[in-house]
Amino acid sequence: MTKFATFSLALGLTASSALAGGYVAPVVEVEPVVVDAAEPASSNAGLVVPALLLLGVIAAVASDDDDDDDDSTN
């Protein structure tokens, strides 16, 4: 019985010290975002996607293999 009492006393002391102080909510400090209005946005940024699409169409047309002519001779 004394071993059980000693074990429960040690367990009780360690559990109470682990919870000492309670819960403290974390404080998150948010820094304000500063927008530099002196530098205007780039106006040609909207041309990148259509230019890439045009290059893709050109590449697809250039790599088109016409194998129908080769099969007609057989």
GUSE-715512 format. One line per 10 residues: number of its first residue (from 1); for each residue x, y, z of N, C-alpha, C. Coordinates in Angstrom, 1 decimal. Each point is the difference from the previous one (the first is absolute). Example, Ala and Ser with C-alpha at 12.3 -4.5 7.8 and 13.67 -1.06 7.14 Angstrom:
<nodes>
1	13.2 -5.7 7.8 -0.9 1.2 0.0 0.9 1.2 0.0 | -0.4 1.1 -0.7 0.9 1.1 0.0 -0.8 1.1 0.8
</nodes>
This chain:
<nodes>
1	0.8 -1.2 0.0 -0.8 1.2 0.0 0.9 1.3 0.0 | 1.1 -0.1 0.6 0.9 1.2 0.1 0.6 0.3 -1.4 | 0.2 -1.1 -0.8 0.6 0.3 -1.3 -1.1 0.7 -0.9 | -1.2 -0.4 0.2 -1.1 0.6 -0.8 -0.2 1.4 0.4 | 0.1 0.3 1.3 -0.2 1.4 0.5 1.2 0.8 -0.5 | 1.2 -0.5 0.1 1.2 0.8 -0.5 -0.1 0.3 -1.5 | -0.4 -1.0 -0.7 -0.2 0.2 -1.5 -1.1 1.0 -0.3 | -1.1 -0.1 0.7 -1.1 1.0 -0.3 0.4 1.4 0.5 | 0.8 0.1 1.0 0.4 1.3 0.5 1.0 0.6 -1.0 | 0.9 -0.8 -0.5 1.0 0.5 -1.0 -0.7 0.4 -1.3
11	-1.0 -0.8 -0.4 -0.8 0.3 -1.2 -0.8 1.3 0.2 | -0.6 0.2 1.1 -0.7 1.2 0.3 0.8 1.2 0.0 | 1.2 -0.1 0.6 0.9 1.2 0.0 0.5 0.4 -1.4 | 0.3 -1.0 -0.8 0.5 0.4 -1.3 -1.2 0.5 -0.9 | -1.2 -0.5 0.2 -1.1 0.4 -0.8 -0.4 1.5 0.3 | 0.1 0.3 1.3 -0.4 1.4 0.4 1.0 1.0 -0.5 | 1.3 -0.4 0.0 1.0 1.0 -0.4 0.0 0.1 -1.5 | -0.5 -1.0 -0.8 0.0 0.2 -1.4 -1.1 0.9 -0.4 | -1.1 0.2 0.8 -1.1 0.8 -0.4 0.1 1.4 0.7 | 1.0 0.3 0.7 0.1 1.2 0.7 0.1 1.2 -0.9
21	-0.8 1.1 0.3 0.1 1.1 -0.9 -1.2 0.2 -0.9 | -0.7 -1.1 -0.3 -1.2 0.0 -0.9 0.4 0.4 -1.4 | -1.1 0.2 -0.8 0.1 0.3 -1.4 0.1 1.5 -0.2 | 1.0 0.3 -0.8 0.1 1.4 -0.4 -0.1 0.1 -1.6 | -1.0 0.8 -0.4 -0.2 0.1 -1.4 1.2 0.7 -0.7 | 0.4 -0.5 -1.2 1.2 0.6 -0.6 -0.4 1.4 -0.6 | 0.9 0.9 0.0 -0.2 1.3 -0.5 0.7 0.1 -1.4 | -0.8 0.3 -1.0 0.6 0.1 -1.4 0.0 1.4 -0.4 | 1.1 0.6 -0.2 0.1 1.4 -0.5 0.1 0.0 -1.5 | -0.9 0.7 -0.6 -0.1 0.1 -1.4 0.6 1.4 -0.5
31	1.0 -0.1 -0.8 0.6 1.2 -0.5 -0.8 0.5 -1.2 | -0.2 1.3 -0.1 -0.8 0.6 -1.1 0.8 -0.1 -1.3 | -0.7 -0.2 -1.1 0.6 -0.1 -1.3 0.0 1.3 -0.6 | 1.2 0.4 -0.5 0.2 1.4 -0.6 0.1 -0.2 -1.5 | -0.9 0.6 -0.7 -0.1 0.0 -1.4 0.7 1.2 -0.6 | 1.0 -0.2 -0.8 0.8 1.1 -0.6 -0.7 0.4 -1.3 | -0.7 1.1 0.1 -0.8 0.5 -1.2 0.9 0.8 -1.0 | 1.3 0.2 0.3 0.8 0.8 -0.9 0.3 -0.9 -1.3 | 0.0 -1.3 0.1 0.4 -0.8 -1.1 -1.3 -0.7 -0.6 | -0.3 0.5 -1.2 -1.3 -0.6 -0.6 0.2 -1.4 -0.4
41	-1.1 -0.7 -0.1 0.0 -1.4 -0.4 0.3 -0.1 -1.5 | 0.6 -1.1 -0.4 0.4 -0.2 -1.4 -1.2 -0.2 -0.8 | -0.1 0.6 -1.2 -1.1 -0.1 -0.8 0.1 -1.1 -1.0 | 1.1 -0.6 -0.2 0.2 -1.1 -1.0 -0.1 -1.4 0.7 | -0.4 0.0 1.3 -0.1 -1.3 0.7 -1.2 -0.8 -0.6 | -1.0 0.6 -0.6 -1.1 -0.7 -0.6 0.3 -0.6 -1.3 | 1.1 0.3 -0.6 0.4 -0.6 -1.3 0.8 -1.3 0.1 | 0.3 -0.4 1.2 0.9 -1.2 0.1 -0.8 -1.2 -0.3 | -1.2 -0.2 0.5 -0.8 -1.2 -0.3 -0.4 -0.1 -1.4 | -0.6 1.1 -0.7 -0.3 -0.2 -1.4 1.3 -0.3 -0.9
51	1.1 0.6 0.4 1.2 -0.3 -0.8 0.4 -1.5 0.2 | -0.1 -0.5 1.2 0.3 -1.4 0.2 -0.9 -0.9 -0.8 | -1.3 0.3 0.0 -1.0 -0.7 -0.7 0.3 0.0 -1.5 | 0.4 1.1 -0.5 0.3 0.2 -1.4 1.3 -0.9 -0.4 | 1.0 0.0 0.9 1.1 -0.8 -0.2 -0.3 -1.5 0.0 | -1.0 -0.4 0.8 -0.4 -1.4 0.1 -0.7 -0.4 -1.3 | -0.8 0.9 -0.5 -0.7 -0.3 -1.3 1.0 -0.1 -1.1 | 0.9 0.9 -0.1 1.1 -0.1 -1.0 0.8 -1.2 0.1 | 0.3 -0.4 1.2 0.8 -1.3 0.2 -0.8 -1.2 -0.4 | -1.3 0.0 0.3 -0.9 -1.1 -0.4 -0.1 -0.1 -1.5
61	-0.1 1.1 -0.7 -0.2 0.0 -1.4 1.4 -0.4 -0.7 | 1.1 0.4 0.6 1.3 -0.3 -0.6 0.3 -1.5 0.2 | -0.4 -0.6 1.1 0.3 -1.4 0.2 -1.0 -1.0 -0.5 | -1.0 0.5 -0.7 -1.1 -0.9 -0.6 0.6 -0.9 -1.0 | 0.0 -1.3 0.2 0.5 -1.0 -1.0 -1.2 -0.5 -0.8 | 0.2 0.1 -1.3 -1.1 -0.4 -0.9 0.4 -1.4 -0.5 | -0.4 -1.1 0.6 0.3 -1.3 -0.3 -1.0 -0.6 -1.0 | -1.0 0.7 -0.4 -1.0 -0.6 -1.0 0.6 -0.2 -1.3 | 1.0 0.8 -0.5 0.6 -0.1 -1.3 0.8 -1.2 -0.1 | 0.7 -0.4 1.1 0.9 -1.2 0.0 -0.9 -1.3 -0.1
71	-1.1 0.0 0.6 -0.9 -1.2 0.0 -0.6 -0.3 -1.3 | -0.2 1.0 -0.9 -0.7 -0.2 -1.3 0.9 -0.7 -1.0 | 1.3 -0.1 0.2 0.9 -0.6 -1.0 0.0 -1.5 0.3 | -0.4 -0.5 1.1 0.1 -1.4 0.4 -1.2 -0.7 -0.6
</nodes>
